[in-house]
Amino acid sequence: MYRPSQRRIERERYKRSRTRRATAVATLSTALTLTVLFLVVTGSPGWPRTKETFFNAEYARQALPKVLDGLWLNLQLLVVCGAVTLVLGLLLAVARTLRGPAFFPLRALATAYVDFFRGLPLIICLLAVIFGVPALRLQGVPTDPVVLGGTALVLTYSAYMAEVFRAGIESVHPSQRAAARSLGLSNAQTMRFVVLPQAVRRVVPPLLNDLVSLQKDTGLVSIAGAVDAVYAAQILSSKTFNYTPYVVAGLVFVLLTIPMTRFTDWVTARMNRRQSQGGTV
């Protein structure tokens, strides 16, 4: 049986002691920093008024159930719009990477779509779709503000995700395509079975970042009157002229975003480790 040498045991003991020391120093410095910040903030002249306006416990208790009820709409928009933007973004990226003169009109249209909606501010897209489309009075066109707001989110974020997918597709080395073609695969089969699997794996972290941004921007559908977490907070604040509900809604979004950001960091670190070890990216 393997038994570590005395030198190795001492080395591991030294590493553990250094780790414990670093943890203790970090904990102490963090506690000291938080204490100083707390004393500075609570000792400032305007703190009592700020606390009453933004951090009132009673208004927070009243706002939390209504904000959580509105958050369900934000989660529904995130799931539906996220799935649609991923599919549409992938189709746009594939269209932009098609080869041959016959596909030039398709490439040009996909490029124009991506350039336009990446440059157009999201708030303008939301206003144009939510208020402009119903003004057309077209039969069969939905007028539900939630549907129209989700459509505007899809239009904007599909352009961003298309660029992420395209970067992943173009990062695959041309030798991969050449090898697939030499084995008798068609262009479509090469894209489906060789290029896309590698491209999608490489762009998972930036895609997750876009989904985090989409999660936060679902709150913008409140400009159409849809009662989500943001609009629920606005209703309560307009009644009491106290802005604690906005703080509650913001904290709810932060708590919802943190797990996704930490998951994104974990995926990125895992892929970096695999790449540094010579594994499959």
N, C-alpha and C positions, 0 to 999 in steps of 0.2 A: 504494500500500500504506500501511496505517496505521502511523504511527510515533509512539510516545508522546513527549510533550513532556519537556523537561529537568526541569521541576517535578514531573511525575508520576514520572519515574525516581527523583528524589531522595526523593520521598515513599515509594515502594515500598522503597527502600534503607533509609530510616529505620525503616519498619515491620519489615523483616527483622532489623535490628540490635536493635530492642526485643524482638522475639520470641526471638532468641538470648540476649539478656541475661536475660529472664525465665526461660528454660529453664535457664540456668546457675545462677541464684539458687535456683530450685526444687530442682534437683538437689543443690546444696550444702547447703541447709537440710534436705532429706530425709536425706541421708547423715549430717549432724550429729545430727539427731534420733534416727535409728536407732542410731547409735553410743552416744549417751547412754543410750537405753533398754537396749541390750545390756549396757552396763557396770553400770547400776543393777540389772538383773535377775540377771545372773550374779554380782554382788557381794553379793547379799542373803544373810542367814544360812541360810535354808532352801533355797537353790537346789540344792545337791548332792542332797538327798533328793528334791526335786521332779523333778529331771532323771532320777533313777533310777526314779521311780514313774510318770512320765507321758511321758518322752522317751527311753526306752531304745532304742537303735538295734537291738540284737539282737532284742528282742521285736517291734519294728516290722517287721523283716525277716521274722519268722515269721508275723506277723498279716496282712501285706499280701495275699498270695495268697488266703487264706481270706476276707478281707473283700471282695476283688474278685469272688470266686465268689458270695458272697451278694448283692453289688450287682446281679447280673443279675436277681434276683427283684425288687428295687426298680425297676429300669428297666422290667420287664414290667408291673408294677403301674402305673407312671406312664403308660405308653402306653395300656393298656387303660382304666384308670380315667379318665384325662384325656379320651379320646375319648367315653366314656359320659357323663361329667359335662357336657361341652360340649353334647351333644345333649339330654340331659335338662334341663339348665339353660335352653336355648333354648326347649324346649317349655313349661316352667313359666313363663317370661317371657311367651311369647305367650298362654298361658292367662290370666295375670294382666291382660293388656291387652285382652282381648276385650271388645267393647262390646255392650250390649243386655241387657235383663232375663233373657232366656232363658239366658244364659251365667253368671248369678250363682252357681249352685252350683259350676261349674267354677272361677270366680275365687276363691270362698271356699275351696275345697279347696286350690288352688295357694297361696293366701296363708297358710293354716294350715300347710301343709307347709314353706314357706320360713321362717315365723316360728319353728316348732318346732325345725327342725334348725339354724337359725342360732343359736338360743339354747342348744341342747344342746351341752355340751362334747364334743369329739371323742373323748376318752378314754372317756367314759361310753358313747357310741354304740358304740365298738369293743368294750368289755366286754359290753354288752348283746347285740350281734349275735354276737360270737364265742363267748361262753359261754352266752348265753340261748337262741339259736335251736337248737343241738343238744340242749338240755335238753327241748325240746318233743317230740322224737322223732317228727317228722312224716315220712311217707314221701315220697320225692322231693326233700326239702330237702337241699342239700349240706351236708356237715359239714367240708369242707376248710377249714382256718384261713386259707389264702391267699384263697380265694373269699369267705369271710365277712368277712375284713378289708378286701378290696377293696370289698365291698358297703357296709360302713360308711363307707369313704372317699367312695364315690359319693353316698351319702345326704347326707352333710354338705356336700361341696363343690358338689354340684348346687344346693343352696340358695343358696350364696354366688354362684355364677355366674349363677343366675337373676336375682338382684338387679342384677348388672352388665349383663346383657342388657336387663333392663327399663329401667334408666337410659338405655341407648343408644336403645331404642325411643321412650321418652318425650322424648328430646332432639331427635328429628326434628320440625321445625316442622309445625303442623297444616295449613299451606298446601300442603305436599307431598301429604298425603292428599286435600285438597280438589281439587288439580289432577289427581291420578290418577283420582278419582271422576268429575270432569267430562269426562275422556277416555273414560269408559265402563268403567273397570276395576271389578271387584267388590271387596268388602272383602278377600277372600282374596288376590286378585291384587295389590291395593295393598300389603298386608303383605309379600307375597313379592317383588315386583319393585321396590318403591319404598322401603318403610320399612326392611326388614331389611338390604338391602345397605348403606345409610347407617349404620344402627345398629351393625352388626357392625364396620365400619371404625373407628367412633369408640371402641369399647370394646376394641380389640385390646390396648393396653397393660395395663389392669387385668386382662384375662383371662390374659395372660402372667404377671402377678404371682401370680394364683391358682394357675397351674400350677407356679410355683416353690415356693409353699407346699405344694402337693400332693406335689411331688417329695421334700421333706423329710419330710413326714408319712407317706410310705410306710414309713418305718422303724418306725412304731408297730405294724405288724402283727406285730412280733417278740414282743409280749406273748402271742400265741397259740401261740408255739413255732415259727413259720415261720423257717427259717434264712435270714435276709437279712443284709445287711452289719452291722446293729446286733447281731443275735443271735449272729453269728459272732464278733464282738468280745467279747460277753459270755461266750461259752463259753471263749475263750482267757483272759480275765481271771479267770474263776472257777477256772481250773486253776493259775495262777501268782500270783494276787493282785497282779498288776501291771496298771496301767490304761493302758498305752501302746496296746493295741488299740483302746480307745475313741477315743483321739486320732487314730489312723490312720483309723478309720471316719468321724470327724467331718471330717477333712481331705479325705477322698474325696468326701463330700457337698458340701463347700464348693467343691472344684474342679469338681464337676458342676454346681453352681448358678451359678457366676460367668458362664459363657458365656450362660446364659439371662437373667441379670439385665442383662448388657451388651447383649444383643440387645433386651431390653425398653426399655432407655434409648435405643438407636438408633432403634427404631420410634417412641418417643414424640417424640424430637427431630425426626425426619423429618416426622411429622404436624404438629408445631407450626410447622415451617418452611413447610409447604404451606399451613397455615391462615393464617399471617401474610402470605403472598404472595397470598392470595385464591384458592388452589387448592381442589380437592375434598378435603374432610375425610375 
